Amino acid sequence: MDAMSRIEAGLNLAFMRALPSGPPLLGAAMRHAVFPGGARVRPRLCLAVAYACGDDNPAAADAAACAIELLHCASLVHDDLPCFDDAATRRGRPSVHAAFGAPLAVLAGDALIVLSFQAIAWGVAASPGRIAPLLLTVGQAVGMPNGIVAGQAWESEDKIDLAAYQRAKTGALFSAATVAGAVAAGAEPGPWRAVGEALGEAYQVADDLLDAVADAAECGKPVGQDAAHDRPSAVRTHGVDGALAMLESLARTAAGAIPDCPGAAPLRGLIAQEAKRLVPKSLSRVAA
């Protein structure tokens, strides 16, 4: 089974376990947030690292990957709320709050966060020694001081540390993806954190570029949000050319940080491919 099939099967299984009953509208809002998904970049990265490390426990790797994706989807639901971006669309269709209202969107995001921890408990039950480090990895990616909640909170500060903001808001889940992939496969997780941190920063820079130069059709969500909300971004700080240079440098840093392992070469190839995909289409045409 390929990575995308594993991810979709794992997410569907989590929903089958969690939503046999309960408030129907909340269940529908949760599903709307997760299906159909985007590129599933973070869970694919988690599985790629697990595979590079030998993938000796596919059930644990699948659970970790699904937990990471559920957290990502939860963060998007909360990001789009009227109190933050007030985004009417996400992935080319109505955002959760636009489709179901703000109260259900808040609850759906909360429920998806909880479901991520449930997914690990269900999927890693046969390997109890790996549950605690996976739960800690995921928990650190969500909360204080450097998780996605902290990243969102930086937007409410008078003075924003751009590097800390980007590391928390985007980098935290990428670091969690690489570390969790290693943990799930029984490998030493420490060396993998640098890979995730560099990739997370690269994706944030790419998102800043999309927000500045792309259109809503390419992004599947409103653009111009950084300027509209006076938020920090790589483009606003360094300009388009500077942000592009940052993206390329960070991709090289991520590839260079991959530790020696059986699957290092394919993983470097995947990172190079993703780096090219991240460049907005309008800038790709100019570069060509």
C-alpha positions in Angstrom: 0.0 0.0 0.0 1.4 3.4 -1.0 1.8 6.3 1.5 -1.4 8.2 0.5 -3.5 5.0 0.7 -2.1 4.3 4.2 -2.9 7.8 5.3 -6.5 7.8 4.0 -7.1 4.3 5.4 -5.8 5.4 8.8 -7.9 8.6 8.9 -11.0 6.7 7.9 -10.4 4.2 10.6 -10.0 6.9 13.2 -13.3 8.4 12.2 -15.1 5.0 12.2 -13.9 4.5 15.7 -14.7 8.0 17.0 -18.0 8.8 15.2 -20.3 5.8 15.4 -22.8 8.1 17.1 -22.8 11.6 18.7 -24.0 15.0 17.4 -24.4 14.6 13.6 -23.5 18.1 12.7 -20.3 18.0 14.7 -19.3 14.8 13.0 -20.0 16.3 9.6 -18.0 19.4 10.4 -15.0 17.2 11.5 -15.2 15.2 8.2 -15.5 18.5 6.2 -12.2 19.6 7.8 -10.3 16.4 6.9 -11.9 15.0 3.7 -11.0 15.5 0.9 -7.6 16.4 2.0 -4.8 18.5 0.5 -1.4 17.1 -0.4 -1.1 15.4 3.1 2.5 16.6 3.1 3.1 16.2 6.9 1.8 12.6 7.2 3.7 11.7 4.0 6.8 13.1 5.5 6.2 11.1 8.7 5.8 7.8 6.7 8.8 8.7 4.5 11.0 9.0 7.6 9.6 5.8 9.1 10.4 4.0 5.8 13.9 5.5 5.7 14.4 4.1 9.2 13.2 0.6 8.3 9.5 1.0 9.0 9.5 -2.0 11.4 6.1 -1.1 12.9 3.8 0.2 10.1 0.8 0.4 12.5 2.6 2.8 14.7 3.9 4.8 11.7 0.3 5.0 10.3 -1.1 6.2 13.6 1.6 8.8 14.0 1.0 10.1 10.5 -2.7 10.3 11.0 -2.3 12.1 14.3 -0.1 14.7 12.6 -2.6 15.2 9.8 -5.6 15.6 12.3 -3.7 18.2 14.2 -2.9 20.1 10.9 -6.5 20.0 9.9 -7.6 21.2 13.4 -5.2 24.2 13.1 -6.7 25.1 9.7 -10.2 25.1 11.1 -9.1 27.4 13.9 -7.0 29.6 11.6 -10.0 30.3 9.4 -12.3 31.4 12.3 -13.6 35.0 12.2 -11.5 35.9 15.2 -8.3 35.0 13.2 -8.2 35.0 9.4 -12.0 35.1 8.9 -11.4 33.0 5.7 -14.5 31.9 3.8 -12.8 29.2 1.8 -10.2 26.5 2.4 -9.0 24.0 -0.2 -11.2 25.5 -2.8 -14.5 25.1 -0.9 -16.3 26.7 2.1 -14.2 26.7 5.3 -15.7 24.8 8.3 -17.0 28.0 10.0 -18.5 29.2 6.7 -20.3 25.8 6.2 -21.3 25.0 9.8 -21.0 28.2 11.8 -18.3 29.4 14.2 -19.4 27.4 17.3 -19.3 24.1 15.5 -16.0 25.0 13.9 -14.4 25.7 17.3 -15.7 22.3 18.6 -14.6 20.5 15.4 -11.1 21.8 15.8 -11.0 20.8 19.4 -12.4 17.3 18.7 -9.8 16.8 15.9 -7.0 17.6 18.4 -8.4 15.0 20.8 -8.8 12.5 18.0 -5.2 12.8 17.1 -4.2 11.5 20.6 -6.9 8.8 20.3 -5.4 7.6 17.0 -2.0 7.1 18.6 -3.5 5.2 21.6 -5.5 2.9 19.2 -2.7 2.4 16.7 0.2 1.9 19.0 -1.4 -0.2 21.7 0.6 -3.3 20.6 3.9 -1.3 21.1 3.5 0.3 24.5 7.1 1.4 24.7 6.5 3.8 21.7 3.3 5.3 22.9 4.8 7.7 25.5 7.4 9.3 23.2 4.9 9.6 20.4 2.3 11.3 22.7 5.0 13.7 24.0 6.1 14.5 20.4 2.6 15.3 19.3 1.8 17.2 22.5 4.9 19.4 22.1 3.8 20.2 18.5 0.5 21.5 19.7 1.1 23.4 22.9 3.4 25.8 24.7 6.1 27.0 24.3 6.8 26.1 20.7 3.7 24.4 19.3 1.1 25.5 16.8 -1.0 27.2 19.6 2.0 29.3 20.5 2.5 30.1 16.9 -1.0 31.4 16.6 -0.6 33.4 19.8 2.4 35.2 18.5 0.0 37.1 16.2 -1.5 38.8 19.3 1.9 40.1 20.5 3.0 43.7 20.0 6.5 42.6 19.0 6.8 39.4 17.0 9.9 37.3 16.7 9.6 36.2 13.1 11.8 33.1 13.5 10.0 31.9 16.6 6.6 32.6 15.0 7.4 30.6 12.0 9.0 27.7 13.9 5.9 27.4 16.1 3.1 28.0 13.6 4.4 25.8 10.8 7.7 24.2 11.9 6.3 22.5 14.9 4.2 20.0 13.0 7.0 19.3 10.5 9.4 18.6 13.3 6.8 16.4 14.9 6.3 14.6 11.6 10.0 13.7 11.2 10.6 12.9 14.9 7.4 10.8 15.1 8.4 8.9 12.0 11.7 8.0 13.6 10.1 7.1 16.9 7.4 4.9 15.3 10.2 3.0 13.5 12.2 2.5 16.7 15.1 4.8 15.5 16.9 7.5 17.4 14.6 10.6 16.9 17.1 13.4 17.8 18.9 13.8 14.5 15.6 14.1 12.6 14.4 17.2 14.4 16.7 19.5 12.3 15.2 18.0 9.1 11.7 18.9 10.2 12.6 22.3 11.4 14.2 23.3 8.1 11.3 21.8 6.1 8.7 23.6 8.3 10.4 26.9 7.8 10.6 26.3 4.1 6.9 25.6 3.9 6.1 28.7 5.9 8.2 30.8 3.5 6.4 29.1 0.6 3.0 30.0 2.2 4.2 33.6 2.6 5.1 33.7 -1.1 1.7 32.2 -2.1 -0.1 34.7 0.0 1.8 37.6 -1.6 2.0 36.6 -5.3 -0.6 33.9 -6.0 -4.3 34.0 -6.5 -7.1 32.3 -4.5 -7.6 29.7 -7.3 -4.0 28.5 -6.9 -4.1 28.6 -3.1 -7.6 27.3 -2.5 -8.0 30.0 0.2 -8.0 33.8 0.4 -4.7 35.6 -0.4 -3.2 38.9 0.8 -4.0 37.9 4.4 -0.5 38.8 5.8 -0.8 42.4 4.6 -4.5 42.6 5.5 -3.8 41.5 9.1 -0.4 43.2 9.4 1.3 39.8 10.1 5.0 39.1 9.8 6.1 37.2 6.7 9.3 36.3 4.8 8.1 38.3 1.8 7.3 41.4 3.9 10.7 41.2 5.6 12.9 40.0 2.7 11.0 40.7 -0.5 10.0 38.1 -3.1 13.5 37.4 -4.3 14.8 37.1 -0.8 12.0 34.8 0.2 12.7 32.6 -2.8 16.4 32.4 -1.9 15.4 31.4 1.7 13.1 28.6 0.4 15.9 27.1 -1.7 18.4 27.4 1.1 16.1 25.8 3.6 15.4 22.9 1.3 19.1 22.3 0.9 19.5 22.5 4.7 16.7 19.9 5.3 18.2 17.5 2.7 21.7 17.9 4.2 20.4 17.2 7.8 19.1 13.8 6.9 21.1 11.3 9.0 22.7 8.2 7.6 19.9 5.6 7.2 18.9 3.0 4.6 16.4 5.3 2.9 18.4 8.6 2.9 18.8 9.0 -0.8 15.1 8.6 -1.8 14.1 11.0 1.0 16.6 13.6 -0.3 15.0 13.2 -3.7 11.5 13.7 -2.2 12.6 16.9 -0.5 14.1 18.3 -3.7 10.8 17.5 -5.6 8.7 19.1 -2.9 10.9 22.3 -3.0 10.2 22.7 -6.7 6.5 22.1 -6.1 6.3 24.8 -3.4 7.3 27.7 -5.7 4.2 29.6 -6.8 3.3 28.9 -10.4 3.7 32.5 -11.5 7.2 32.6 -10.1 8.0 29.2 -11.6 7.1 30.6 -15.0 9.3 33.6 -14.5 12.2 31.4 -13.4 11.8 29.2 -16.4 
